[in-house]
Amino acid sequence: MQRIGIIGGGAWGTALAVTARRAGRDVILWAREAEVVVAINQRHENSLFLPGIAVDPAIAATADIAAAAAGDAVLLVVPAQHLRAVASALAPALSPDAAVVICAKGIEENSGALMSEVAAAALPGARLAVLSGPTFAIEVARGLPTAVTLATTDQALGRRLIAALGTRSFRPYLSDDVVGAEIGGAVKNVLAIACGIVAGRRLGDNARAALITRGIAEMVRLARAKGGRAETLMGLSGLGDLTLTCTALQSRNHSLGVALGEGKALADILRPRRSIAEGVSSAAAIVALARRLAVDMPIVAAVDAILHHDADIDATVAGLLARPFRDE
């Protein structure tokens, strides 16, 4: 796997391109934004989404998705709600031998489908894997130590991908639980918004710890209902990712929650942002999926009510605290 195609020119796509090049691979990155293509090719920096990070001149950027599809492995690094459209555009040019690595975290809003289900529908027959875990793009791009989950049902494929992408500072751990890894990556974004609201409302560290712990319980219930394993949620793509996004202001979802907790309106928070807080869309999709599977997820439902149904924050918190006592 020498040729790596990166589909998506945001911060995470750029960081993965830098990482793949650091691992010695030939990298081509597709970006929708013309200014990103120009900046990477001419100034060797993604000044729009990842300023201050030098991009190896050997990394080429392109506006032609077919050029990036020619890789031995293709990494889908686009927002979750756009993955179906981008994968469909990629399909005619994708080599049947290429591995497709899903790097988006979320659940499709209209269908309730996991990203692997979306990719399987748009790219029938493709060999799929999921990359998830606690990753801030800026730290990965700087070469700071990072561990991730690489989940696939094809273990031989997983080992080849790890050999292609792994470095001393970027350490993938192999899993065969694709569903568990995806549920962790999607639900943690919603829980990070919840923890941000707690911080913005000054409800204390005890409350945040309780949210993280009870949030993992919600993750586990949903993963099991979809066929995933509880132990996966105790790993990098569950507990690891949740801990990172619930405790750091540089998390887009956490910082959005803080602003909500401080009384700002969602539209006002989103308006100046270039980056996407996946938890906003995923909250509604997870609530619908949980309802369909008869899974109780009160924290996620509370965040969805605040985000999309004009629920009052204080009344919603009071409702959670008024729930009956139960066994852990």
BELLINZI-V399184 format. One record per residue. PSI is psi in radians with two decimals (none if undefined). NEAR is the number of other C-alpha atoms within 12 Angstrom. D_CENTER is the distance of its C-alpha to the mean C-alpha in whole Angstrom. Layout:
# BELLINZI-V399184
{{PSI | NEAR | D_CENTER} {PSI | NEAR | D_CENTER}}
This chain:
# BELLINZI-V399184
{{1.38 | 28 | 24} {-0.58 | 24 | 25} {2.14 | 31 | 23} {2.16 | 41 | 20} {2.30 | 48 | 18} {2.10 | 52 | 15} {1.72 | 49 | 14} {2.14 | 44 | 13} {0.46 | 45 | 15} {-2.91 | 39 | 12} {-0.79 | 38 | 12} {-0.72 | 37 | 9} {-0.74 | 44 | 11} {-0.74 | 51 | 14} {-0.71 | 43 | 14} {-0.59 | 47 | 13} {-0.78 | 51 | 16} {-0.71 | 46 | 18} {-0.79 | 41 | 17} {-0.67 | 41 | 18} {-0.65 | 34 | 21} {-0.53 | 30 | 22} {-0.01 | 28 | 22} {0.24 | 22 | 25} {2.78 | 31 | 23} {2.16 | 32 | 24} {2.33 | 43 | 21} {2.33 | 45 | 21} {2.23 | 51 | 18} {2.28 | 43 | 18} {2.48 | 40 | 18} {-0.58 | 25 | 19} {2.13 | 24 | 20} {-0.61 | 18 | 24} {-0.49 | 24 | 24} {-0.75 | 33 | 21} {-0.81 | 33 | 23} {-0.78 | 24 | 26} {-0.73 | 29 | 25} {-0.73 | 38 | 23} {-0.58 | 27 | 26} {-0.68 | 21 | 29} {-0.08 | 23 | 28} {0.83 | 27 | 25} {2.43 | 33 | 23} {1.42 | 41 | 20} {-0.30 | 25 | 22} {-0.74 | 26 | 20} {-0.40 | 29 | 16} {1.09 | 33 | 17} {2.58 | 23 | 20} {-0.07 | 18 | 23} {2.14 | 28 | 21} {2.27 | 29 | 23} {2.17 | 38 | 22} {2.26 | 30 | 25} {-0.32 | 22 | 27} {-0.25 | 22 | 27} {2.14 | 38 | 23} {2.43 | 38 | 24} {2.61 | 43 | 22} {2.67 | 31 | 23} {0.02 | 26 | 23} {1.84 | 25 | 24} {-0.49 | 32 | 21} {-0.57 | 27 | 24} {-0.71 | 28 | 24} {-0.40 | 39 | 21} {-0.15 | 39 | 21} {0.06 | 34 | 24} {2.84 | 34 | 22} {-0.53 | 31 | 23} {2.44 | 41 | 19} {2.17 | 52 | 16} {2.11 | 48 | 13} {1.85 | 52 | 11} {1.06 | 41 | 9} {2.80 | 36 | 9} {2.54 | 37 | 8} {-0.70 | 41 | 8} {-0.13 | 33 | 11} {0.00 | 30 | 13} {-0.69 | 38 | 12} {-0.82 | 33 | 15} {-0.75 | 20 | 17} {-0.74 | 33 | 16} {-0.66 | 40 | 16} {-0.68 | 23 | 20} {-0.53 | 22 | 21} {-0.54 | 36 | 20} {-0.82 | 30 | 22} {-0.44 | 19 | 25} {-0.13 | 23 | 25} {2.29 | 33 | 23} {2.43 | 25 | 25} {-0.32 | 22 | 25} {-0.14 | 19 | 25} {2.49 | 32 | 22} {2.47 | 40 | 19} {2.08 | 49 | 16} {2.07 | 45 | 12} {2.09 | 46 | 9} {0.18 | 42 | 6} {2.52 | 48 | 4} {1.98 | 47 | 3} {3.12 | 46 | 6} {2.35 | 44 | 10} {2.26 | 36 | 12} {-0.76 | 29 | 15} {-0.59 | 19 | 18} {-0.36 | 21 | 18} {0.26 | 30 | 16} {2.52 | 32 | 15} {2.81 | 39 | 12} {-0.60 | 45 | 10} {-0.60 | 42 | 12} {-0.67 | 30 | 15} {-0.84 | 32 | 15} {-0.68 | 40 | 15} {-0.61 | 24 | 18} {-0.69 | 21 | 19} {-0.45 | 25 | 19} {1.17 | 33 | 20} {2.31 | 21 | 22} {-0.11 | 18 | 23} {2.57 | 30 | 20} {1.96 | 32 | 20} {2.58 | 40 | 16} {2.83 | 44 | 14} {2.28 | 49 | 10} {2.12 | 50 | 9} {2.94 | 49 | 7} {-3.10 | 46 | 8} {1.74 | 37 | 9} {1.94 | 41 | 9} {2.24 | 31 | 10} {-0.74 | 35 | 11} {-0.66 | 29 | 15} {-0.68 | 26 | 15} {-0.76 | 34 | 14} {-0.58 | 34 | 16} {-0.11 | 26 | 19} {0.34 | 28 | 19} {2.64 | 19 | 19} {2.26 | 22 | 19} {2.40 | 32 | 15} {2.42 | 31 | 14} {2.89 | 35 | 12} {2.31 | 45 | 12} {1.85 | 44 | 13} {2.27 | 44 | 14} {2.59 | 34 | 16} {-0.18 | 21 | 19} {1.66 | 23 | 21} {-0.61 | 21 | 22} {-0.72 | 19 | 24} {-0.76 | 30 | 21} {-0.75 | 34 | 19} {-0.64 | 25 | 22} {-0.68 | 23 | 22} {-0.71 | 41 | 19} {-0.72 | 34 | 19} {-0.57 | 25 | 22} {-0.62 | 30 | 21} {-0.37 | 39 | 18} {2.50 | 33 | 19} {-3.12 | 28 | 21} {-0.54 | 18 | 22} {-0.25 | 21 | 20} {1.81 | 36 | 17} {1.76 | 30 | 17} {2.43 | 33 | 15} {2.28 | 32 | 17} {2.40 | 35 | 17} {2.66 | 36 | 17} {0.13 | 29 | 18} {1.44 | 37 | 16} {-0.76 | 38 | 14} {-0.85 | 43 | 14} {-0.76 | 44 | 13} {-0.69 | 57 | 10} {-0.71 | 52 | 8} {-0.76 | 53 | 10} {-0.81 | 56 | 9} {-0.57 | 52 | 5} {-0.83 | 52 | 7} {-0.59 | 55 | 10} {-0.53 | 57 | 9} {-0.67 | 52 | 8} {-0.72 | 56 | 11} {-0.55 | 56 | 13} {-0.64 | 49 | 12} {-0.74 | 50 | 14} {-0.79 | 53 | 17} {-0.60 | 50 | 17} {-0.72 | 41 | 17} {-0.74 | 44 | 20} {-0.75 | 39 | 22} {-0.77 | 32 | 22} {-0.52 | 28 | 23} {-0.04 | 24 | 26} {0.84 | 21 | 27} {-0.07 | 24 | 27} {2.85 | 16 | 27} {-0.55 | 19 | 25} {-0.76 | 14 | 26} {-0.72 | 25 | 25} {-0.76 | 31 | 21} {-0.69 | 23 | 22} {-0.73 | 23 | 23} {-0.77 | 40 | 20} {-0.80 | 37 | 18} {-0.84 | 26 | 20} {-0.48 | 29 | 21} {-0.68 | 41 | 17} {-0.68 | 40 | 17} {-0.68 | 31 | 20} {-0.74 | 34 | 18} {-0.84 | 48 | 15} {-0.75 | 36 | 18} {-0.77 | 30 | 20} {-0.74 | 38 | 17} {-0.78 | 37 | 16} {-0.72 | 26 | 20} {-0.47 | 23 | 21} {-0.03 | 29 | 18} {0.12 | 20 | 20} {3.10 | 26 | 18} {2.48 | 28 | 19} {-0.67 | 28 | 19} {-0.44 | 25 | 19} {-0.63 | 37 | 16} {-0.17 | 42 | 15} {-0.01 | 26 | 17} {-2.76 | 32 | 15} {-0.68 | 35 | 13} {-0.07 | 48 | 10} {-1.56 | 46 | 12} {-0.73 | 38 | 14} {-0.88 | 29 | 13} {-0.68 | 42 | 9} {-0.76 | 45 | 11} {-0.77 | 34 | 14} {-0.89 | 30 | 12} {-0.32 | 42 | 11} {-0.07 | 44 | 14} {-0.02 | 34 | 16} {2.26 | 25 | 16} {-0.39 | 23 | 16} {-0.15 | 23 | 14} {2.22 | 35 | 11} {-0.68 | 33 | 11} {-0.73 | 43 | 11} {-0.80 | 37 | 14} {-0.59 | 37 | 16} {-0.75 | 47 | 16} {-0.70 | 45 | 17} {-0.80 | 34 | 19} {-0.70 | 29 | 21} {-0.78 | 36 | 21} {-0.50 | 32 | 23} {-0.05 | 22 | 25} {0.08 | 24 | 26} {2.63 | 22 | 25} {2.55 | 22 | 24} {-0.77 | 29 | 20} {-0.67 | 17 | 22} {-0.55 | 13 | 23} {-0.74 | 26 | 20} {-0.52 | 23 | 18} {-0.84 | 14 | 21} {-0.05 | 11 | 21} {2.36 | 17 | 17} {-0.61 | 15 | 16} {2.77 | 24 | 12} {2.29 | 31 | 10} {1.76 | 36 | 9} {-0.45 | 38 | 7} {-0.42 | 44 | 9} {-0.84 | 46 | 12} {-0.66 | 34 | 12} {-0.49 | 48 | 11} {-0.88 | 41 | 13} {-0.69 | 34 | 16} {-0.68 | 34 | 15} {-0.72 | 50 | 14} {-0.78 | 37 | 18} {-0.73 | 27 | 19} {-0.76 | 32 | 18} {-0.70 | 33 | 19} {-0.72 | 19 | 22} {-0.57 | 18 | 23} {0.07 | 19 | 22} {0.79 | 16 | 25} {2.30 | 24 | 22} {2.05 | 25 | 23} {1.28 | 35 | 20} {-0.61 | 33 | 22} {-0.82 | 41 | 19} {-0.72 | 47 | 17} {-0.65 | 37 | 20} {-0.73 | 37 | 21} {-0.75 | 47 | 18} {-0.72 | 35 | 18} {-0.69 | 25 | 22} {-0.74 | 32 | 22} {-0.75 | 34 | 19} {-0.14 | 23 | 21} {0.36 | 16 | 24} {0.54 | 18 | 26} {2.46 | 20 | 26} {2.32 | 22 | 28} {-0.86 | 31 | 26} {-0.71 | 23 | 29} {-0.62 | 15 | 30} {-0.75 | 28 | 26} {-0.76 | 28 | 26} {-0.64 | 14 | 30} {-0.71 | 18 | 29} {-0.73 | 24 | 27} {-0.32 | 17 | 29} {0.00 | 12 | 32} {2.61 | 12 | 30} {2.56 | 8 | 33} {2.56 | 8 | 33} {2.92 | 7 | 32} {2.57 | 5 | 32} {none | 7 | 29}}
